[in-house]
């Protein structure tokens, strides 16, 4: 009888795990509850149920479930940490920090708990204490990426650009050193890299390898579809593919922002009346240097996020002395004062008509800056951004870009969202509530590497105050 119960439990638990991985949370929950009927004292199953309830934002039920786990097994470090995560989400700062600390004391090598504690302190703008939490991890593992990234953002919030840059650069190098041999490539990514090598005038050997690869592979019709590389080709590309083989300087300038932009930003105490447009955000020297850096530096590693685009992020090469100087200058204005930078990225449209679908971001304010010259945009009244000015429901939760896009488009069709299309302009900045659904309008940019549309997005603050 015991063996029968065990086999049945294992089968149901396996179904729960598969359902959770596929995103079917309702079926996963029913499976875990069925499993617990078979083995009510199974701590692992109850903990997994708590994790699932937390993901469904059923906070009270999740806390109750983790309390049962902790009562049965007081030294269950992950249960303490997961319970702390829910307490953070519900605004219980003292309880959250105590929970993370308990998890750390139970398991001093539970690095994720240290980072979660640091992230919580960062969320509540206790930046110095956040740095201390991240330091505790880095004393044990100097290359722990989550702690390096958290510390970089906290140091930047404290105004220490040099130390923040050091951490971002270390993440970049550690990621590059840990990069496995490339396993796939898309024709779009290959095309971008060939164009960049040609533009920079460097890496003729690498360009020859990519050209040979391009002629050998039978490419799918969709240039965004990744193709798996053979072991031979993988070895041929590992020296340079998605590696920092050419990083140009992007040093600080005397003035990153124009006087006009600073004046406008200082007049904006709070962005609450819809998107704000600032033409001529960057001083001419900053604009030229930033664009030069993004055209020449081999930092465009992400080619699977959005069709038609390659992307780079703070921790994959976007951070530079000039970039962090720009962040600090923005945070010294009324519009962004007291709002830490929480993420930043740049997207480059390799396909001349590629569009970014509707989405929202987890931050308080978004700032978009466009860098490509206006003469590259073949449709001057388009090519920019569409922002829907009605906030989504308060309980709307983000999943990922692909899954969210269809849900958002359906919601937009059903509502009067008071949309605004903002045409593309070089050095135009658009500032808006990050929760607003936004995406590209129609696109048509000229062919040629220098004409590819480059957009920088900076996210500041958190979308809710707890």
N, C-alpha and C positions, 0 to 999 in steps of 0.2 A: 504494500500500500504506500509506504514511504517513497519507494522508487517511482511509483506511478505519479504521486503528487509532485516529486522533483522534476520529472520529465515534462509534466504538464506545465509547471511553473516556468521552466526554462523555455518552453515553446512560446508561452504567452509573453514572457519578458523579451524574447527575440522579436516578436511582432511589435511590441511597444517601442523598442529601439529603432527598428526599421521605419515605423510610422513617424517617430520624432524626427529622424534624419530627413524624411521626405517632406516634412512640414505639416503632416496630418495630425495636429495636436489633439483633436477631439478623439480620434481613434486611439492615439497613444495613451491618452488619459484613461480611457475605458480599459485598455489592456493592463496598465499598471494597477488599476483598482481591482481588476480580476486576479492579477498575480498576488496582490496582498490578501485577497480572500483565501488563496491557497496557502500563503505563508505570511500571516499577519506580523510576525516578528522579524521579517527580512529588512534589515536596515538599509541596504543598498537600493532596494526597490522603492522604499518610502522616500529616500533621499531623491531618487530620480523623479518621483512624482512631484516633490517640492520644486525641483528645477523646472519641470514642465509648467506647473502652476505659476511660477514666477514669470516665465516667458509669456504666459497668457495674461499677465498683469492682474492676476487674482491674488492680490497681496496678502490679505488676511488669511486666506486658505493656505497659501504658501508658508507664511510664518508659523501657522499652527502645525503644519506638516514638519517643518524643520525643528520646531520645538519638540515634537515627538521623537525625532531622530536623536536630538541632543540628550533627551531624557534617557533614551535607551543606550546611547553611547556618547557620554559627555566629552570624549576626546576626539570627536569627529570634526576635524579641522575644516573640511569643506562645507559641512553643514553650518558651522558658525560663520564662515565667510559668505556663503550664499544668503543666509539670513540677514547678515549685515548689508548685503547689496539691496535687499528689499527695504530695509530700514532707511537706507540712503534715499531710495526712490520715493519714499513716503515722507521725507523731510526730517527724520529722526537722526540728527547729526551725532548726538552723544551715543546713542545706541549703536549706530553704524560703526563709529570709530572704535568703540569698545569691542564689538564683535570681530572686527578685523584684527585687533590686537590679541584677542583670545586665540584666534586661529593661528597667529604668528607664534604665540607662546607654546601652543600645542606642537606645532611643526615649524621650527626655525628655518627650514629649507623650503617652506611653502611660499615661493617667490611671488606667485600671483596675488597672495593676500597682501604682501607689502605694497605691490603696485596698486592694488585696489584701494588700499588705505591712502596712498599718495594721491590717487585720482579723486578720491572723496575730498581730501583736504584741498586739492586744486579747485574742485567744484565749489567749495565754500570759500574760496579765495584766501585760504591760509597757506600762501605760497611758500613761505620759509619752512613751515612744518612739512609741506609736501616734498620739498627738496630733501629734507632729512629722511623721510620715508623711502624715497627712491635711493638715497645714498646707502641705506641699510641693505638693500638688495645688491647694489653695485660693489659693496665691500666683499660680498660673497661670490658674485659673478659679474665681473667688470663689463662684460659684453651682453648683458641681459637687455634685449632691445626695448621691451616695454618700459623698463625703468629709465633707460637712456632717453627715450622719447618724452616720457612724463617730466623728467628733470629738465630737459631742454625747454619745454613749454613753460614750466614754472620759473626757470631762470629768466626767460624772456619776459615773463610777466613782472618779474622783479627789476627789470631794466638791465640785466647783465647780458648784453648781446654777445660778447666775446665767448663767455662760458656756454651760452646756449648754442652758438654756432659750432663750438668744439664738439658738443654732444651730437648735433645733427650730422656733422661730418663723420664722426665715429660710427654712427648708425649706418651711414652710406657705405663706408668702407667695410664694416662688419658684414652687412648684407651682401656686398659684392664678393667678399671672401667665402661666404657660406653658400653662394649661388652654385647650384648643381649644374652639370653640363646642360646646356639648353636642350629641351626635349621637343619644342614645337616653335613654329614661326608662321606668321600669316604673310600673304603677299603684300598686304598693306604695310606691315611693319618692315618688311624687306625693302619695299619701295622707299619708305621714309629714310631708312638708314643709308641706302645708296645715295639718295639725294643729299643727305646731310654730309656724307663723306666727300661728295663732289663739291659741295658748297664750301666746306672747310679747307679743301685742298690737301687734306691729310688722309693717311690710311689707305694708300693705293693697294697695298697687299690685301687689306680687308675687303675693299671694294671688289677686287678680282674674285675673292672667295664667294662673296654674295652674288656676283654676276653669274658665276658658274653654277651656284645653287639654283638661281632663278631659272636657268635654262634646263636644268636637269629634272626639276620637280614637275609632276603633272598637277597643276594647280586647280582647285575647285573654282566654280564660277563665281562664288562669293569671295572677294578678296579679303574679307574679315575672318574667314574661317581658318583656324589654325591647322597646320599640317604637321604631323609627327615626323621628327627628324630621325634618320638612321643613326646608328652609333658612329659611323664614320663622319657624317656631317656634323653631328653633335660635337665631336672632338675637334673638328676644324673650326667651329664657331666659338668654342669656350673661351678663347683668349680675349675676345673683344665683344661678343654679343651681349648687350645689356650690361656692359662694363664701363667704368669711368675712364675710357682711354683718352678722352680729350675734354678737359674742363678748363674753360677760359676764366679770367678774373672778372668779378663783378664787385668792385670795391665801393666803399662809401663815396658819396658825392657831397658837395657843400650844402645843397638844399634838395632833398628828395621830392618835396611837394611844392607846387606853385603857391605864391602869395594868395592868389584868388581862391584856390582850393582850400587853403587853411582858413580863410575868412568864412567860406561857406560852411565848412565842417564845424567851425566854432559857433555858428548860428543854429546848429542842429543839436539841441539838447536831447532829443529823443526822436527816433524815426518811427512815427506812428501815422503819418498821413499818406502812406503809399510810397512807392519808390522815389528816391531822390537821385537826380542826374547831375553829375559834375563833369563838365568838359574841361580838358586840360588839367587832369589831376596831377600828373607827374611833371616835375621840372624836366626840361629838354635833355639835360645830361643823364638824368636817371632813366628816362624813357629809352634813349639810345643804348645805354649800357645794359639795361635789363633785356631789351630785345636781342642785342648781340649775344648775350650770355645764353639765352634760350635757343637761338638759332644754331650756335656752334657747339654747345656742351652736349655730350652723349649721356643724357640723363632721362631720355624718354623711354622708360622701361615697360610701362603698362600699355599693352595693345589689345587687351581683351575686355576692357571695361565698357566702352561704348563704340559701336560700329562707326568706322570712318575716322576715329581719333586715336592718337597716342597721348599719354599723360605722364606727368611726373608730380611728386609730392614733396612736402617739406623734408622728409627723411630719405628721399631718393635723389636728392641733388638740387631741389628748388631753393633750399636755404642757402644764402650767401650773405656776405657783409652788407651789400646794398639792400637785399630783400629784408633783412632784419632791421636795418635802419629805417626802411619804409614802414614796417610794422610799428616801431617805436614812435615815429612821427605821427602816424594816424592815432595812436593811443594817447597822444598829448593833446588831441583836440576834444572838444565837447562831445562830438558824436560818438567817439569810441572810448572815452575816459572810463576807467574802472572795468573795461571789458578785455579780458585776456584773449590772445589768439588761441584758438582751439584746433585749427587745421588750415592748411593751405594747399592749393594744387594749381597746376596749369594744364590746359588741354590744347592740343594742336590739331586742326582739321586737315588731315592728310587728303581726304576726299573733299573736293571743292564744294560739294553740296551736302556734306554730312551735317546732321542736326542732332542736338542733344534733346532727348525727350523730357516731358514734364516730370519734375521731381521736387522734393523739398529737402532741406538740410537740417541737421540737429545742431542748431546754434541760435543765438539771439539776432545777430546781424550778419548779412552777407554783403561783401563788397566785390563786385566784378570789375576788372580793368581789361580793356582791349588794346592790343599792342601793334597789330599789323596795320600798315599804312592804308589810308582810305582808298587809294587808287586800285588796291587789290580787290575791293568789294564791287562786284559788277551790278549789284542792285542796291544803290545807296539808301533806299528807304526801308531796307530789310537787313538781314544778316546779324541782328543784334539779339534781343531778349524779349520774350513775352512773359509778363508777370500777371498772375491772377490775383486781384487785390482783396478777395474775400478769404479769410483764414479757413483752413480745413477744420473738421470737427476736433474738439479738444482731445478726444480719445484716439485720434488717428495715430497709429504706430508705424514706424518705418521698418521695412524688411530689407530689401535690396533694390537697386536701380531697376532691374528687369521686372521683378514682381510688382513693384510699386507703380510702374508706368501705366500698366493696363487699368489698375484700380483708379488711379488719378484721372486718366482720360475719361473713364466712365462717369466719375463724380462730376467732372467739369461739364460734360454734356448734359447732366441733369440739373445743373445750378446756373444761376446768373452770377458769374464770378467777377464781373467788371474787369475784364482783361485789358492790359495795356501793352502795346508793342513799342519797344524802344529801338530805333534804328541803330545800326553799328556806326561807330565813329572811333578812329584812332585816339587813344588816350582818354576815352570817355569812361567814367566810373559810374556804376549804378549801385546804390545802397538800398537795401530793403530787408524786411523781416524774413529771416531764413525759413520760417515755416510756410511762407506763401509758395504755392506751386509756381514753378518757373521752368522755362526751357527755351530753346532756340526758335526763332522764326524761320522763314524760308531762307535758304543759303545759296549763294552763287558767287564764289570767289574765283579769281583768275588762276590758271595753272601756274606751276612754278614754285619751287621751294620757299622763296622769300614771301610769296603771296599767301601761304597757308595761314589761316586764321588762328591767332594765339590769344587765349583768354586766361587770365589769372583770377582765381577765386580765393578770397580770404574770409574765414569764418571767425567771428568774434563772440565771446560770451556763451552762455548756455540758454537754451530756449525757455527754461522755467527757473524760477527762484524758489528754493526750498528753505 
